[in-house]
Amino acid sequence: MIGARLLRGLAGAAGFLVAGELVIRFALSSDLVVPPPSVVLYEAARLLGDADFLAGAVMTLRNWVLGLLIAVVVAVPLGVLLGALSPVERAVRPLLEFMRPIPSVAIIPLAILLIPLDMAMKVSVIVYASVWPILINTLYGMRDVDPVAKDSLRSFGFGPLAVLRRVSLPSAAPFVATGVRIAAGIALILAISAELLAGGTGGMGVFVIQAGTGNRTDLMLAATFWAGALGLTANAILLAAERRLFHWHRMRTGARAS
């Protein structure tokens, strides 16, 4: 099943590339403005040997991973706390609902003013953007815990911490994993957006800016290609880990749906 989906996806991508190649070369646009996919893919392959691009990619990856890890450390305990203590969750819910819709990109100029250090500023923006999906999914996971299972442990004399450790946390873990997977994509978007808006000494976003300054649209799109490839790879890895670790959750939700 997975192999068939992969083949269909590859066939769709190949068809899109062929159509784009034909349209750009023969119909709508000059390749001086929008390079055809073959040129972009060639430049993308060439970038794998470009020391400047690889150094920038490492910087972007460093900020991306660090920001995502900090977001997990912050959001998961907070989500568990709010999910376990309903009065506290009700008290802070208005603040959460006010802050959550604020576009994370919109706080980048403010972060530039408040945080003078380049890396700290970019990581802070990534953390802010990544916290929300993890926090909200953790909250939903805590709400989804089977009350009968919790009552059963309490009837056997288990205390609140034991119920949390034995029932609530394992039940909420698949929701947390989904939140982390969603946050990984958001974190990559913010990592590159911060580089595009704030500049700095390096990064994939800085490389795109420099390519645009030199009117190298092919290099801009090639770097963007690798940014998309990184996001796709991270999502695939996290999704595979999620399915492997929490296959029982998929079976349970499937049983509920039926």
C-alpha positions as CSV (number, residue, x, y, z in Angstrom):
1,M,0.0,0.0,0.0
2,I,2.7,2.4,1.0
3,G,4.7,1.4,-2.1
4,A,1.8,2.1,-4.4
5,R,1.2,5.5,-2.8
6,L,4.9,6.3,-3.3
7,L,4.8,5.3,-6.9
8,R,1.7,7.4,-7.5
9,G,3.3,10.4,-5.8
10,L,6.5,10.0,-7.9
11,A,4.5,9.7,-11.1
12,G,2.5,12.8,-10.2
13,A,5.7,14.8,-9.5
14,A,7.3,13.6,-12.7
15,G,4.2,14.6,-14.7
16,F,4.2,18.0,-13.1
17,L,7.9,18.5,-13.9
18,V,7.5,17.5,-17.5
19,A,4.4,19.8,-17.9
20,G,6.4,22.6,-16.4
21,E,9.3,22.0,-18.7
22,L,7.1,22.1,-21.8
23,V,5.1,25.1,-20.7
24,I,8.2,27.2,-19.7
25,R,10.3,26.3,-22.8
26,F,7.6,26.5,-25.5
27,A,4.5,28.4,-24.3
28,L,4.3,30.9,-21.5
29,S,7.6,32.2,-20.2
30,S,11.2,32.8,-21.1
31,D,13.7,30.7,-19.2
32,L,15.5,33.9,-18.4
33,V,12.7,34.8,-16.0
34,V,11.5,31.4,-14.8
35,P,14.0,28.6,-15.5
36,P,12.6,25.3,-16.5
37,P,12.6,22.4,-14.0
38,S,15.5,20.7,-15.7
39,V,17.8,23.7,-15.0
40,V,16.6,24.0,-11.4
41,L,17.2,20.3,-10.8
42,Y,20.7,20.6,-12.3
43,E,21.5,23.6,-10.1
44,A,20.1,21.7,-7.1
45,A,22.4,18.8,-7.7
46,R,25.3,21.2,-8.2
47,L,24.6,22.9,-4.8
48,L,25.5,19.6,-3.1
49,G,29.1,20.5,-3.9
50,D,28.8,24.2,-3.0
51,A,30.6,24.8,0.3
52,D,28.8,28.1,0.9
53,F,25.3,26.5,0.4
54,L,26.2,23.5,2.6
55,A,27.5,25.7,5.4
56,G,24.3,27.7,5.2
57,A,22.2,24.6,5.2
58,V,24.0,23.4,8.3
59,M,23.2,26.7,10.1
60,T,19.5,26.4,9.1
61,L,19.4,22.8,10.3
62,R,21.0,23.8,13.6
63,N,18.5,26.5,14.3
64,W,15.6,24.3,13.2
65,V,16.5,21.4,15.4
66,L,17.4,23.5,18.4
67,G,14.2,25.5,18.2
68,L,12.1,22.4,17.8
69,L,13.7,20.6,20.7
70,I,13.2,23.7,23.0
71,A,9.6,23.9,21.9
72,V,9.1,20.2,22.8
73,V,10.7,20.7,26.3
74,V,8.4,23.8,26.9
75,A,5.1,22.7,25.3
76,V,4.8,19.1,26.4
77,P,5.1,19.7,30.2
78,L,2.9,22.8,29.9
79,G,0.3,20.9,27.9
80,V,0.3,18.0,30.5
81,L,-0.1,20.5,33.3
82,L,-3.0,22.4,31.7
83,G,-4.6,19.1,30.7
84,A,-4.4,17.7,34.2
85,L,-5.5,20.8,36.0
86,S,-8.8,22.0,34.4
87,P,-9.1,25.2,36.6
88,V,-5.7,26.3,35.4
89,E,-6.5,25.5,31.8
90,R,-9.7,27.5,32.0
91,A,-7.8,30.5,33.5
92,V,-5.2,30.7,30.8
93,R,-7.4,29.6,27.9
94,P,-8.3,33.2,26.8
95,L,-4.6,34.2,26.7
96,L,-3.8,31.1,24.7
97,E,-6.6,31.7,22.2
98,F,-5.5,35.3,21.8
99,M,-1.8,34.5,21.2
100,R,-2.2,31.4,19.1
101,P,-3.6,33.0,15.9
102,I,-0.9,35.7,15.8
103,P,1.2,34.9,12.6
104,S,4.6,33.9,13.8
105,V,6.3,35.7,10.9
106,A,4.8,38.9,12.2
107,I,6.9,38.7,15.4
108,I,10.2,38.5,13.5
109,P,10.7,42.3,13.3
110,L,9.9,42.6,17.0
111,A,12.3,39.8,17.8
112,I,15.0,41.6,15.8
113,L,14.6,44.6,18.0
114,L,14.4,42.8,21.3
115,I,17.1,40.1,20.8
116,P,20.4,41.4,19.4
117,L,22.1,38.0,19.0
118,D,21.4,36.5,15.5
119,M,21.1,32.9,16.5
120,A,19.1,33.5,19.7
121,M,16.6,35.7,17.8
122,K,16.0,33.1,15.1
123,V,15.7,30.2,17.6
124,S,13.3,32.2,19.7
125,V,11.0,32.8,16.7
126,I,11.2,29.1,15.8
127,V,10.3,28.2,19.4
128,Y,7.3,30.6,19.5
129,A,5.9,29.2,16.3
130,S,6.5,25.5,17.2
131,V,5.1,25.6,20.7
132,W,1.5,26.0,19.6
133,P,0.8,22.8,17.7
134,I,2.6,20.7,20.3
135,L,0.8,22.4,23.2
136,I,-2.7,22.2,21.6
137,N,-2.2,18.5,20.6
138,T,-0.9,17.7,24.1
139,L,-4.0,19.3,25.6
140,Y,-6.3,17.3,23.2
141,G,-4.4,14.2,24.1
142,M,-4.9,14.7,27.8
143,R,-8.7,15.3,27.2
144,D,-8.9,12.1,25.2
145,V,-7.8,9.9,28.0
146,D,-10.3,7.2,28.8
147,P,-12.0,8.2,32.1
148,V,-12.8,4.6,32.9
149,A,-9.2,3.6,32.9
150,K,-8.3,6.5,35.2
151,D,-11.2,5.6,37.6
152,S,-10.1,1.9,37.6
153,L,-6.6,2.8,38.7
154,R,-7.9,5.2,41.4
155,S,-10.2,2.4,42.7
156,F,-7.1,0.3,43.2
157,G,-5.5,3.0,45.3
158,F,-3.2,4.6,42.8
159,G,-2.6,8.3,43.3
160,P,-2.8,11.2,40.8
161,L,0.9,10.9,39.8
162,A,0.6,7.2,39.2
163,V,-2.6,7.7,37.1
164,L,-0.8,10.4,35.1
165,R,2.2,8.2,34.5
166,R,0.4,4.9,33.8
167,V,-2.7,6.1,31.8
168,S,-2.7,9.8,30.9
169,L,0.8,10.2,29.4
170,P,0.8,6.9,27.4
171,S,-2.7,7.8,26.0
172,A,-1.6,11.4,25.1
173,A,1.7,10.3,23.6
174,P,0.3,9.8,20.0
175,F,-1.2,13.3,20.0
176,V,2.1,14.7,21.2
177,A,3.9,13.0,18.4
178,T,1.5,14.4,15.8
179,G,2.0,17.9,17.3
180,V,5.8,17.5,17.0
181,R,5.5,16.4,13.4
182,I,3.3,19.4,12.5
183,A,5.6,21.7,14.5
184,A,8.7,20.4,12.5
185,G,7.3,21.8,9.3
186,I,6.3,25.1,10.9
187,A,9.8,25.3,12.5
188,L,11.5,24.9,9.1
189,I,9.3,27.6,7.6
190,L,10.2,30.0,10.4
191,A,13.9,29.1,10.3
192,I,14.1,30.2,6.7
193,S,11.7,33.1,7.0
194,A,13.8,34.6,9.8
195,E,16.9,34.3,7.6
196,L,15.0,36.0,4.7
197,L,13.8,38.9,6.8
198,A,16.7,39.3,9.3
199,G,19.7,38.2,7.1
200,G,22.7,37.2,9.1
201,T,26.0,35.5,8.4
202,G,24.5,32.4,6.7
203,G,21.6,30.1,6.2
204,M,19.5,28.8,3.4
205,G,17.4,32.0,3.5
206,V,20.5,34.2,3.3
207,F,21.6,32.1,0.3
208,V,18.3,32.7,-1.4
209,I,18.6,36.5,-0.8
210,Q,22.1,36.5,-2.3
211,A,21.0,34.5,-5.3
212,G,18.1,36.9,-5.8
213,T,20.4,39.9,-5.6
214,G,22.5,38.4,-8.4
215,N,19.3,37.7,-10.5
216,R,20.0,34.0,-10.2
217,T,16.5,32.7,-10.2
218,D,17.7,29.2,-10.9
219,L,19.8,29.2,-7.7
220,M,16.9,30.7,-5.7
221,L,14.6,27.9,-6.8
222,A,17.3,25.2,-6.4
223,A,17.8,26.3,-2.7
224,T,14.0,26.3,-2.3
225,F,13.9,22.8,-3.7
226,W,16.3,21.6,-1.0
227,A,14.3,23.4,1.7
228,G,11.2,21.5,0.6
229,A,13.1,18.3,0.4
230,L,14.3,18.8,4.0
231,G,10.7,19.3,5.2
232,L,9.4,16.4,3.2
233,T,12.1,14.1,4.6
234,A,11.6,15.2,8.2
235,N,7.8,14.7,7.9
236,A,8.3,11.2,6.4
237,I,10.7,10.2,9.2
238,L,8.5,11.4,12.0
239,L,5.4,9.9,10.4
240,A,7.1,6.5,10.1
241,A,8.2,6.7,13.7
242,E,4.7,7.7,14.8
243,R,3.2,4.7,12.9
244,R,5.7,2.3,14.3
245,L,5.5,3.5,18.0
246,F,1.8,4.1,18.2
247,H,0.2,1.6,15.8
248,W,-2.1,0.6,18.7
249,H,-3.6,4.2,18.6
250,R,-4.4,3.9,14.9
251,M,-6.2,0.6,15.6
252,R,-8.1,2.1,18.5
253,T,-9.3,5.1,16.4
254,G,-10.2,2.8,13.6
255,A,-12.3,0.7,15.9
256,R,-14.0,3.9,17.2
257,A,-14.8,5.0,13.6
258,S,-16.3,1.6,12.7
